[in-house]
Amino acid sequence: MQISTDSSFPDKGTKTFSGMTLNVFVPKEPLEPGSWFWRYGISTGGGYQYGKARPFTVKKGTREFPFPDFTEVLKRVPKERPRVILTGEHLERVRKLAKGELKAGVDSLIESARSCVGEQIVAEPPKPRSGPEQVNVMRTTRPPMDAMETCALAYLLTGEKELGLEAKRRILHFFSWDPKGSTCLWSYDEPAMWVMMRGTRAYDWTYDLFSPEERSKVEPVMKERAEQFYVHLRKKRKFHTNPYESHAGRMPGFLGEAAISFAHEWPEAREWMEYATLLYYTSYPAWGGDDGGWQEGPGYWSAYMSFAMNYVIALRNATGVDLMNKPFFRNTPYYGLYTATPYNEHRPYGDGAYSSPAGLGSIMYAFAGMLEDPYLKWHGEACGRNAGRDLLTLVTADPNLEPRNPKDLPSSRLFEAVGLSAFHTALGDKRNDITFLLRSSPFGSVSHGHADQNAFVIEAFGEALAPVTGYYPWYGSPHHQDWTRDTKAVNSILVNGEGQVKRKWSAKGEITAFHASDGYDYVEGEAAPAYGGRLDRFRRHVVHSRPGIFVIYDDLAAKTPSTYQWLLHSFNKMQISGNRISTRRDHASMDVVVLLPEKVEISETDKFDPEPEAVGAKPTAYANSWHLTVGTPRQEQTGRFLTVLMVEKKGQEDRFPKVKLLEGKGCLAVGLTYPDDTKETIAFRTRPDGRIDCGDLQTDARVAAVARDGNGKEVRRLQIP
C-alpha cells in the first residue's frame, strides 16, 4: 500500500508499506494535516499492479492515534505477575484506595467473596439444544465464574489466602472442562467466553498459589480457548472486515487479555495481542461511529463497553498503549448520558430496553475515571453506583474528581452514525426534565436492534409516558421475535396492520434533519425502506416547542392503497375521549390530540401477542403495558397523521395549550393558545416547490413556527430550510 500527498505517487514523499496480510492498515506514524491519497497494489511476481488513487483528508486538530510497534509493546508487559489490569504501581494505588476512600465498596466486594467459599460449583453442562436450555446454562454458569474473579480480586487486595484458594478451586474446576466439548466456542459461546473473561484475570491474580503441575493442567486449556477466539475472529469470521456479529464483538478484548497474561510464555501472544488491538483501531465498533452512538441499545452498549474497557485498561496499564484516544471511546459515554439518563424509567432502544438505566452506573463511573469527566461521574453516582464494589469502578476510581450535574451541557444531541436523536428540557434535573428520543437507523433491524425506525419515546420527571414495550425472555423466543422486535411494540406506524421488516439490513431509516435551539428542537426521519417495498415515503417530522409540546407530522405514501395505524404505548391505561388521548402517571401527564385524519378508529388493549414466556422454575412476573392504535378507516394511496403531544406535571394539566387545526395554503398547520394568551403556529410545507402561507407565518421554509405573547411580540421562531 502507498500513501502520498501527490496522486501520481512519486518516489519522493511516497510512503510504501509491503508484506501486508490484511486489508486493514494503520500507519505507525501520524500523517500531517492536509490532502492525501492512498492506493493498494497486488504483487504479480514481476512487481506490483496498483489500483486507483483514493483521496482522504487529515484535518487540523485531529487527535493522533498511530498504531504501536508490537515488538516494543511486548517488551513493556511486566515479567512479574500480576500482568492483567492490576500491574505494579496500579495495584499499589488500588490497595491504598481500598483501605481509604473506597473501603466501603471494597469491604462489600470482600464479603461477597467470603460468602462464596466452599459452595458447590456447577458441573460441566451438556450442550444446550434450545433457547431455554441456553438461558439455563448461561444463568447457572455465570455466577460461579463471576465468583472466581471476585475471590481472586479479593485475594489480591487483602492477601487472604482462603479467598485465593477459593478462586484457585474454581479455576481448576472450570478449566478441567473439555475445550472441545459442550463449552467449546463453537458449541455454545456464552460459557466459552465467560470462563476466559473471568478465568484469565483470576489465574493471573492467583498465579503464586498454583504448583507447576497445576499450571500444566490450566494453561493448555486457556491457550486452546484463546486460540479459538483468534481462529474465529481472524480466520473464520474475518472480523477485521466483517465485524457484524454481536457476540464476536466481545472476543477481541478476551483474546487481548489472555495474550497480555501470557505475553512471555506463548509464542502466539504477540500475534494475538496485535490483532486484537488492530481490531479496536479499525473495525471496532461494528455498531457505532466516531460520535459514540450504539445500534443495539443502552443495555447491550453497557455490557459491551464493560467487556471492551477491561482490555482498554489492561493494555494501557501493561504497555502504555491508550485506546482511549479513539474518538468513539471518548464520545460514547454521552450516548449513555443522553439516552439512558439515570432517573428515567427505561432505556430504549433494542433488547433489554425495559430495564432501568441504573444498570449503566458501573460503566459510566469507569468512563468518568478514564476520561476525567465530571459529568460522567454524576451519571454513575446518580445510578447509585459506589466505587470499589466491582473491578471497573475500583481500577478507574478518582476520588479527587468531583461529579458535575450535566445541566450546563447542550440539552439535545444527535448520534448521526446510528440514527438517534435526543431532546431534553432540563438535562440532569429529574423534577423538570422531559426526554424525547427518535430513532431512524441506517443499521436496519439487525442483531439486537428492532424494527423500530421512526419510533419515538417520551419520558418525563422520571416516568415513561410513551415507552417501547415487550420483554426479552431469550433471544428469538416467540414473544421476543413477534412482539418485542416488531414495530407493533413501539411508537411508530403500521401499514395494513403490518410492521417493518425484521432482522434485515435493508429495513433501515435515516435522520434527515436535526436542529436544536433554546426555543425549538426539530428532528426528521425517513423510514420507507424499512417496510420492504410497501411504502415510498414515511417522513416523520417532529417539532418540539420547549418545554414539552411535541407536534408530529407523519407523511406517508404507499405502493398501493393501504390503511395506516399510528401507535402509542403506555405503562398504564390511557383514556380516550374523541380525538384526545390522556395518560396519567404518578408525577407526569400527557395529552395527545389527533388532528389528522379527522376520521379515525381508536382502540386500546393491554394484551401482548404473543405473551412473554416464563423462564426457569419460577414464574416470571412481567409488568403489564397498554397499546393504543389510531387507524385510518379506509385504504388510500397516501396518509397523513398530524398529532400534538403535550407533557406536564401531574395536576398541572391546566397549563396545556388549546389546540386547533389551522387553515393555510401549501401547508398543514397547528395553532396553540396557552393560558397566558401566548399564541403559536407550527406549520409543515406540503409541496416541495411550494411555500407556507398561514396567517402571519409566510415562508419558503419546509417547516416553520412562531410564537407571540399576548401583546403580539414574537418570543421564538423556527425555520427549517
Residue, then its C-alpha position, 0 to 999 in steps of 0.5 A: m500500500q502507498i500513501s502520498t500527498d501527490s496522486s501520481f505517487p512519486d518516489k519522493g514523499t511516497k510512503t510504501f508499506s509491503g508484506m501486508t496480510l490484511n486489508v486493514f492498515v494503520p500507519k505507525e506514524p501520524l500523517e500531517p494535516g492536509s490532502w492525501f491519497w492512498r492506493y493498494g497494489i497486488s504483487t504479480g511476481g514481476g512487481y506490483q499492479y496498483g489500483k486507483a488513487r483514493p483521496f482522504t483528508v487529515k484535518k487540523g486538530t485531529r487527535e493522533f492515534p498511530f498504531p504501536d510497534f508490537t515488538e516494543v509493546l511486548k517488551r513493556v508487559p511486566k515479567e512479574r505477575p500480576r500482568v492483567i489490569l492490576t500491574g505494579e504501581h496500579l495495584e499499589r494505588v488500588r490497595k491504598l484506595a481500598k483501605g481509604e476512600l473506597k473501603a466501603g465498596v471494597d469491604s462489600l466486594i470482600e464479603s461477597a467473596r467470603s460468602c462464596v467459599g466452599e459452595q458447590i460449583v456447577a458441573e460441566p453442562p451438556k450442550p444446550r439444544s434450545g433457547p431455554e436450555q441456553v438461558n439455563v446454562m448461561r444463568t447457572t454458569r455465570p455466577p460461579m465464574d463471576a465468583m472466581e474473579t471476585c475471590a481472586l480480586a479479593y485475594l489480591l487486595t487483602g492477601e487472604k489466602e482462603l479467598g485465593l484458594e477459593a478462586k484457585r478451586r474454581i479455576l481448576h474446576f472450570f478449566s478441567w472442562d473439555p475445550k472441545g466439548s459442550t463449552c467449546l466456542w463453537s458449541y455454545d459461546e456464552p460459557a466459552m467466553w465467560v470462563m476466559m473473561r473471568g478465568t484469565r484475570a483470576y489465574d493471573w491474580t492467583y498465579d503464586l498459589f498454583s504448583p507447576e503441575e497445576r499450571s500444566k493442567v490450566e494453561p493448555v486449556m486457556k491457550e486452546r480457548a484463546e486460540q479459538f477466539y483468534v481462529h474465529l475472529r481472524k480466520k473464520r469470521k474475518f472480523h477485521t472486515n466483517p465485524y457484524e456479529s454481536h457476540a464476536g464483538r466481545m472476543p477481541g478484548f478476551l483474546g487481548e487479555a489472555a495474550i497480555s497474561f501470557a505475553h512471555e510464555w506463548p509464542e502466539a501472544r504477540e500475534w494475538m495481542e496485535y490483532a486484537t488491538l488492530l481490531y479496536y483501531t479499525s473495525y471496532p465498533a461494528w455498531g457505532g461511529d466516531d460520535g459514540g452512538w450504539q445500534e443495539g441499545p443502552g443495555y447491550w452498549s453497557a455490557y459491551m463497553s464493560f467487556a471492551m474497557n477491561y482490555v482498554i485498561a489492561l493494555r494501557n496499564a501493561t504497555g502504555v498503549d491508550l485506546m482511549n484516544k479513539p474518538f468513539f471511546r471518548n464520545t460514547p459515554y454521552y450516548g449513555l448520558y443522553t439516552a439512558t439518563p439515570y432517573n428515567e424509567h427505561r432505556p430504549y432502544g433494542d433488547g433489554a430496553y425495559s430495564s432501568p438505566a441504573g444498570l449503566g452506573s458501573i460503566m459510566y463511573a469507569f468512563a468518568g475515571m478514564l476520561e476525567d469527566p465530571y459529568l460522567k461521574w454524576h451519571g454513575e453516582a446518580c445510578g447509585r453506583n459506589a466505587g470499589r464494589d466491582l473491578l471497573t469502578l475500583v481500577t478507574a476510581d478518582p476520588n479527587l474528581e468531583p461529579r458535575n450535574p450535566k445541566d450546563l451541557p447542550s440539552s439535545r444531541l444527535f448520534e448521526a452514525v446510528g440514527l438517534s436523536a435526543f431532546h431534553t428540557a432540563l438535562g440532569d434535573k429529574r423534577n423538570d426534565i422531559t426526554f424525547l428520543l427518535r430513532s431512524s437507523p441506517f443499521g436496519s433491524v439487525s442483531h439486537g436492534h428492532a424494527d423500530q425506525n421512526a419510533f419515538v419515546i417520551e419520558a418525563f420527571g422520571e416516568a415513561l409516558a410513551p415507552v417501547t414495550g415487550y420483554y426479552p425472555w431469550y433471544g428469538s423466543p416467540h414473544h421476543q421475535d413477534w412482539t418485542r422486535d416488531t414495530k407493533a411494540v413501539n411508537s411508530i406506524l403500521v401499514n395494513g396492520e403490518g410492521q417493518v421488516k425484521r432482522k434485515w439490513s435493508a429495513k433501515g431509516e435515516i435522520t434527515a434533519f436535526h436542529a436544536s435551539d433554546g426555543y425549538d428542537y426539530v428532528e426528521g426521519e425517513a423510514a420507507p425502506a424499512y417496510g420492504g417495498r410497501l411504502d415510498r415515503f414515511r417522513r416523520h417530522v417532529v417539532h418540539s416547542r420547549p418545554g414539552i409540546f411535541v407536534i408530529y407530522d407523519d407523511l406517508a405514501a404507499k405502493t398501493p392503497s393501504t390503511y395506516q395505524w399510528l401507535l402509542h404505548s403506555f405503562n398504564k391505561m390511557q383514556i380516550s375521549g374523541n380525538r384526545i388521548s390522556t395518560r396519567r402517571d404518578h408525577a407526569s401527564m400527557d395529552v395527545v390530540v389527533l388532528l389528522p385524519e379527522k376520521v379515525e378508529i381508536s382502540e386500546t388493549d393491554k394484551f401482548d401477542p404473543e405473551p412473554e414466556a416464563v423462564g426457569a422454575k419460577p414464574t416470571a412476573y412481567a409488568n403489564s403495558w397498554h397499546l393504543t392504535v389510531g387507524t385510518p378507516r379506509q385504504e388510500q394511496t397516501g396518509r397523513f397523521l398530524t398529532v400534538l403531544m403535550v407533557e406536564k406535571k401531574g395536576q398541572e394539566d391546566r397549563f396545556p395549550k388549546v389546540k386547533l387545526l389551522e387553515g393555510k395554503g401549501c401547508l398543514a398547520v397547528g395553532l396553540t393558545y396557552p393560558d397566558d394568551t401566548k399564541e403559536t403556529i407550527a406549520f409543515r410545507t406540503r409541496p416541495d416547490g411550494r411555500i407556507d402561507c398561514g396567517d402571519l407565518q409566510t415562508d419558503a421554509r419546509v417547516a416553520a413556527v412562531a410564537r407571540d405573547g399576548n401583546g403580539k411580540e414574537v418570543r421564538r421562531l423556527q425555520i427549517p430550510 
